[in-house]
Amino acid sequence: MTQLNSHIYISDLDKRTCTCSDVNYKENGVPCSHTVSHLAALHEQVIDYMLAKLGCENWVTTYQENVQPVDLTIVYAQAIGDIRIAPLMYRTPKGRPAKK
């Protein structure tokens, strides 16, 4: 891929590398922007070149169970030792200054 500033980057889809030295594609399976541009030029889907754990099916199975809300008053009481802390004092700002 050639950028507008004339920098040239070569992405290898088989080895999951790019000459931009973005380590996310090789380590995490998330392609860099040059690889995404390359796939768009080839009319390919980006999701096909990402890891399966980044797909929609994995997200659906991960979050299919309900997550119950946490009562923060219990958490605060355990962390602070049931000490009540008053909110900060707030002074009402005065009105608009008088014209000279």
PyMOL CGO cylinders between C-alpha atoms (Angstrom):
from pymol import cmd
from pymol.cgo import CYLINDER

trace = [
    CYLINDER, 0.00, 0.00, 0.00, 1.25, 3.48, -0.84, 0.3, 1, 1, 1, 1, 1, 1,
    CYLINDER, 1.25, 3.48, -0.84, 0.15, 6.28, 1.46, 0.3, 1, 1, 1, 1, 1, 1,
    CYLINDER, 0.15, 6.28, 1.46, -0.46, 9.87, 0.46, 0.3, 1, 1, 1, 1, 1, 1,
    CYLINDER, -0.46, 9.87, 0.46, 2.93, 10.85, 1.90, 0.3, 1, 1, 1, 1, 1, 1,
    CYLINDER, 2.93, 10.85, 1.90, 4.65, 8.34, -0.46, 0.3, 1, 1, 1, 1, 1, 1,
    CYLINDER, 4.65, 8.34, -0.46, 5.47, 5.79, 2.27, 0.3, 1, 1, 1, 1, 1, 1,
    CYLINDER, 5.47, 5.79, 2.27, 5.14, 2.23, 1.00, 0.3, 1, 1, 1, 1, 1, 1,
    CYLINDER, 5.14, 2.23, 1.00, 4.01, -0.59, 3.29, 0.3, 1, 1, 1, 1, 1, 1,
    CYLINDER, 4.01, -0.59, 3.29, 3.87, -4.26, 2.36, 0.3, 1, 1, 1, 1, 1, 1,
    CYLINDER, 3.87, -4.26, 2.36, 1.42, -6.50, 4.20, 0.3, 1, 1, 1, 1, 1, 1,
    CYLINDER, 1.42, -6.50, 4.20, 1.71, -10.28, 4.05, 0.3, 1, 1, 1, 1, 1, 1,
    CYLINDER, 1.71, -10.28, 4.05, -1.68, -11.84, 4.71, 0.3, 1, 1, 1, 1, 1, 1,
    CYLINDER, -1.68, -11.84, 4.71, -0.31, -15.37, 5.17, 0.3, 1, 1, 1, 1, 1, 1,
    CYLINDER, -0.31, -15.37, 5.17, 2.33, -14.43, 7.75, 0.3, 1, 1, 1, 1, 1, 1,
    CYLINDER, 2.33, -14.43, 7.75, 0.16, -11.73, 9.35, 0.3, 1, 1, 1, 1, 1, 1,
    CYLINDER, 0.16, -11.73, 9.35, 2.85, -9.11, 9.10, 0.3, 1, 1, 1, 1, 1, 1,
    CYLINDER, 2.85, -9.11, 9.10, 3.23, -5.61, 7.74, 0.3, 1, 1, 1, 1, 1, 1,
    CYLINDER, 3.23, -5.61, 7.74, 6.33, -3.53, 7.19, 0.3, 1, 1, 1, 1, 1, 1,
    CYLINDER, 6.33, -3.53, 7.19, 4.86, -0.76, 9.37, 0.3, 1, 1, 1, 1, 1, 1,
    CYLINDER, 4.86, -0.76, 9.37, 6.05, -2.86, 12.35, 0.3, 1, 1, 1, 1, 1, 1,
    CYLINDER, 6.05, -2.86, 12.35, 2.62, -2.87, 13.98, 0.3, 1, 1, 1, 1, 1, 1,
    CYLINDER, 2.62, -2.87, 13.98, 2.84, -5.80, 16.40, 0.3, 1, 1, 1, 1, 1, 1,
    CYLINDER, 2.84, -5.80, 16.40, -0.93, -6.02, 17.00, 0.3, 1, 1, 1, 1, 1, 1,
    CYLINDER, -0.93, -6.02, 17.00, -1.55, -7.94, 13.80, 0.3, 1, 1, 1, 1, 1, 1,
    CYLINDER, -1.55, -7.94, 13.80, 1.00, -10.62, 14.56, 0.3, 1, 1, 1, 1, 1, 1,
    CYLINDER, 1.00, -10.62, 14.56, 0.36, -10.92, 18.30, 0.3, 1, 1, 1, 1, 1, 1,
    CYLINDER, 0.36, -10.92, 18.30, -3.35, -10.16, 18.68, 0.3, 1, 1, 1, 1, 1, 1,
    CYLINDER, -3.35, -10.16, 18.68, -4.73, -10.86, 15.22, 0.3, 1, 1, 1, 1, 1, 1,
    CYLINDER, -4.73, -10.86, 15.22, -5.94, -7.29, 14.72, 0.3, 1, 1, 1, 1, 1, 1,
    CYLINDER, -5.94, -7.29, 14.72, -4.83, -6.08, 11.30, 0.3, 1, 1, 1, 1, 1, 1,
    CYLINDER, -4.83, -6.08, 11.30, -3.22, -2.66, 10.91, 0.3, 1, 1, 1, 1, 1, 1,
    CYLINDER, -3.22, -2.66, 10.91, -4.74, 0.03, 8.73, 0.3, 1, 1, 1, 1, 1, 1,
    CYLINDER, -4.74, 0.03, 8.73, -2.46, -0.87, 5.81, 0.3, 1, 1, 1, 1, 1, 1,
    CYLINDER, -2.46, -0.87, 5.81, -3.68, -4.46, 5.84, 0.3, 1, 1, 1, 1, 1, 1,
    CYLINDER, -3.68, -4.46, 5.84, -7.29, -3.30, 6.03, 0.3, 1, 1, 1, 1, 1, 1,
    CYLINDER, -7.29, -3.30, 6.03, -6.70, -1.07, 3.00, 0.3, 1, 1, 1, 1, 1, 1,
    CYLINDER, -6.70, -1.07, 3.00, -5.08, -3.99, 1.21, 0.3, 1, 1, 1, 1, 1, 1,
    CYLINDER, -5.08, -3.99, 1.21, -8.08, -6.23, 1.95, 0.3, 1, 1, 1, 1, 1, 1,
    CYLINDER, -8.08, -6.23, 1.95, -10.48, -3.50, 0.81, 0.3, 1, 1, 1, 1, 1, 1,
    CYLINDER, -10.48, -3.50, 0.81, -8.61, -3.23, -2.48, 0.3, 1, 1, 1, 1, 1, 1,
    CYLINDER, -8.61, -3.23, -2.48, -8.94, -7.01, -2.90, 0.3, 1, 1, 1, 1, 1, 1,
    CYLINDER, -8.94, -7.01, -2.90, -12.69, -6.83, -2.01, 0.3, 1, 1, 1, 1, 1, 1,
    CYLINDER, -12.69, -6.83, -2.01, -12.11, -9.20, 0.92, 0.3, 1, 1, 1, 1, 1, 1,
    CYLINDER, -12.11, -9.20, 0.92, -13.79, -9.20, 4.33, 0.3, 1, 1, 1, 1, 1, 1,
    CYLINDER, -13.79, -9.20, 4.33, -11.49, -8.10, 7.17, 0.3, 1, 1, 1, 1, 1, 1,
    CYLINDER, -11.49, -8.10, 7.17, -13.18, -10.45, 9.66, 0.3, 1, 1, 1, 1, 1, 1,
    CYLINDER, -13.18, -10.45, 9.66, -12.00, -13.41, 7.59, 0.3, 1, 1, 1, 1, 1, 1,
    CYLINDER, -12.00, -13.41, 7.59, -8.40, -12.44, 8.36, 0.3, 1, 1, 1, 1, 1, 1,
    CYLINDER, -8.40, -12.44, 8.36, -8.92, -11.93, 12.08, 0.3, 1, 1, 1, 1, 1, 1,
    CYLINDER, -8.92, -11.93, 12.08, -8.87, -14.46, 14.88, 0.3, 1, 1, 1, 1, 1, 1,
    CYLINDER, -8.87, -14.46, 14.88, -12.09, -16.37, 15.58, 0.3, 1, 1, 1, 1, 1, 1,
    CYLINDER, -12.09, -16.37, 15.58, -12.15, -15.03, 19.15, 0.3, 1, 1, 1, 1, 1, 1,
    CYLINDER, -12.15, -15.03, 19.15, -12.74, -11.53, 17.76, 0.3, 1, 1, 1, 1, 1, 1,
    CYLINDER, -12.74, -11.53, 17.76, -15.85, -12.56, 15.86, 0.3, 1, 1, 1, 1, 1, 1,
    CYLINDER, -15.85, -12.56, 15.86, -19.50, -11.88, 16.70, 0.3, 1, 1, 1, 1, 1, 1,
    CYLINDER, -19.50, -11.88, 16.70, -20.20, -15.46, 17.74, 0.3, 1, 1, 1, 1, 1, 1,
    CYLINDER, -20.20, -15.46, 17.74, -17.60, -15.28, 20.51, 0.3, 1, 1, 1, 1, 1, 1,
    CYLINDER, -17.60, -15.28, 20.51, -19.02, -12.00, 21.82, 0.3, 1, 1, 1, 1, 1, 1,
    CYLINDER, -19.02, -12.00, 21.82, -22.55, -13.42, 21.84, 0.3, 1, 1, 1, 1, 1, 1,
    CYLINDER, -22.55, -13.42, 21.84, -21.51, -16.51, 23.80, 0.3, 1, 1, 1, 1, 1, 1,
    CYLINDER, -21.51, -16.51, 23.80, -19.43, -14.44, 26.19, 0.3, 1, 1, 1, 1, 1, 1,
    CYLINDER, -19.43, -14.44, 26.19, -22.21, -12.03, 27.11, 0.3, 1, 1, 1, 1, 1, 1,
    CYLINDER, -22.21, -12.03, 27.11, -25.29, -14.24, 26.79, 0.3, 1, 1, 1, 1, 1, 1,
    CYLINDER, -25.29, -14.24, 26.79, -25.64, -14.55, 30.57, 0.3, 1, 1, 1, 1, 1, 1,
    CYLINDER, -25.64, -14.55, 30.57, -27.10, -11.63, 32.49, 0.3, 1, 1, 1, 1, 1, 1,
    CYLINDER, -27.10, -11.63, 32.49, -24.75, -9.52, 34.55, 0.3, 1, 1, 1, 1, 1, 1,
    CYLINDER, -24.75, -9.52, 34.55, -26.24, -8.47, 37.86, 0.3, 1, 1, 1, 1, 1, 1,
    CYLINDER, -26.24, -8.47, 37.86, -25.63, -4.89, 39.04, 0.3, 1, 1, 1, 1, 1, 1,
    CYLINDER, -25.63, -4.89, 39.04, -23.43, -4.35, 42.07, 0.3, 1, 1, 1, 1, 1, 1,
    CYLINDER, -23.43, -4.35, 42.07, -24.69, -2.43, 45.11, 0.3, 1, 1, 1, 1, 1, 1,
    CYLINDER, -24.69, -2.43, 45.11, -21.96, 0.16, 45.57, 0.3, 1, 1, 1, 1, 1, 1,
    CYLINDER, -21.96, 0.16, 45.57, -23.03, 1.06, 49.10, 0.3, 1, 1, 1, 1, 1, 1,
    CYLINDER, -23.03, 1.06, 49.10, -21.85, -2.36, 50.24, 0.3, 1, 1, 1, 1, 1, 1,
    CYLINDER, -21.85, -2.36, 50.24, -18.55, -1.96, 48.40, 0.3, 1, 1, 1, 1, 1, 1,
    CYLINDER, -18.55, -1.96, 48.40, -17.96, 1.49, 49.89, 0.3, 1, 1, 1, 1, 1, 1,
    CYLINDER, -17.96, 1.49, 49.89, -18.85, 0.29, 53.39, 0.3, 1, 1, 1, 1, 1, 1,
    CYLINDER, -18.85, 0.29, 53.39, -16.37, -2.57, 53.14, 0.3, 1, 1, 1, 1, 1, 1,
    CYLINDER, -16.37, -2.57, 53.14, -13.62, -0.41, 51.66, 0.3, 1, 1, 1, 1, 1, 1,
    CYLINDER, -13.62, -0.41, 51.66, -13.96, 2.55, 54.02, 0.3, 1, 1, 1, 1, 1, 1,
    CYLINDER, -13.96, 2.55, 54.02, -15.21, 0.73, 57.10, 0.3, 1, 1, 1, 1, 1, 1,
    CYLINDER, -15.21, 0.73, 57.10, -18.72, 2.19, 57.08, 0.3, 1, 1, 1, 1, 1, 1,
    CYLINDER, -18.72, 2.19, 57.08, -17.44, 5.77, 57.51, 0.3, 1, 1, 1, 1, 1, 1,
    CYLINDER, -17.44, 5.77, 57.51, -19.79, 8.43, 56.17, 0.3, 1, 1, 1, 1, 1, 1,
    CYLINDER, -19.79, 8.43, 56.17, -18.02, 11.01, 54.06, 0.3, 1, 1, 1, 1, 1, 1,
    CYLINDER, -18.02, 11.01, 54.06, -19.78, 14.33, 53.50, 0.3, 1, 1, 1, 1, 1, 1,
    CYLINDER, -19.78, 14.33, 53.50, -19.73, 15.82, 50.01, 0.3, 1, 1, 1, 1, 1, 1,
    CYLINDER, -19.73, 15.82, 50.01, -17.44, 18.73, 49.32, 0.3, 1, 1, 1, 1, 1, 1,
    CYLINDER, -17.44, 18.73, 49.32, -18.66, 22.17, 50.33, 0.3, 1, 1, 1, 1, 1, 1,
    CYLINDER, -18.66, 22.17, 50.33, -19.82, 24.11, 47.31, 0.3, 1, 1, 1, 1, 1, 1,
    CYLINDER, -19.82, 24.11, 47.31, -19.93, 27.89, 47.43, 0.3, 1, 1, 1, 1, 1, 1,
    CYLINDER, -19.93, 27.89, 47.43, -22.47, 29.48, 45.13, 0.3, 1, 1, 1, 1, 1, 1,
    CYLINDER, -22.47, 29.48, 45.13, -20.63, 31.78, 42.75, 0.3, 1, 1, 1, 1, 1, 1,
    CYLINDER, -20.63, 31.78, 42.75, -21.55, 35.44, 42.98, 0.3, 1, 1, 1, 1, 1, 1,
    CYLINDER, -21.55, 35.44, 42.98, -23.46, 37.13, 40.23, 0.3, 1, 1, 1, 1, 1, 1,
    CYLINDER, -23.46, 37.13, 40.23, -22.12, 39.01, 37.30, 0.3, 1, 1, 1, 1, 1, 1,
    CYLINDER, -22.12, 39.01, 37.30, -19.54, 41.66, 38.21, 0.3, 1, 1, 1, 1, 1, 1,
    CYLINDER, -19.54, 41.66, 38.21, -20.70, 45.26, 38.12, 0.3, 1, 1, 1, 1, 1, 1,
    CYLINDER, -20.70, 45.26, 38.12, -19.78, 47.39, 35.13, 0.3, 1, 1, 1, 1, 1, 1,
    CYLINDER, -19.78, 47.39, 35.13, -17.30, 50.18, 35.69, 0.3, 1, 1, 1, 1, 1, 1,
]
cmd.load_cgo(trace, "trace")
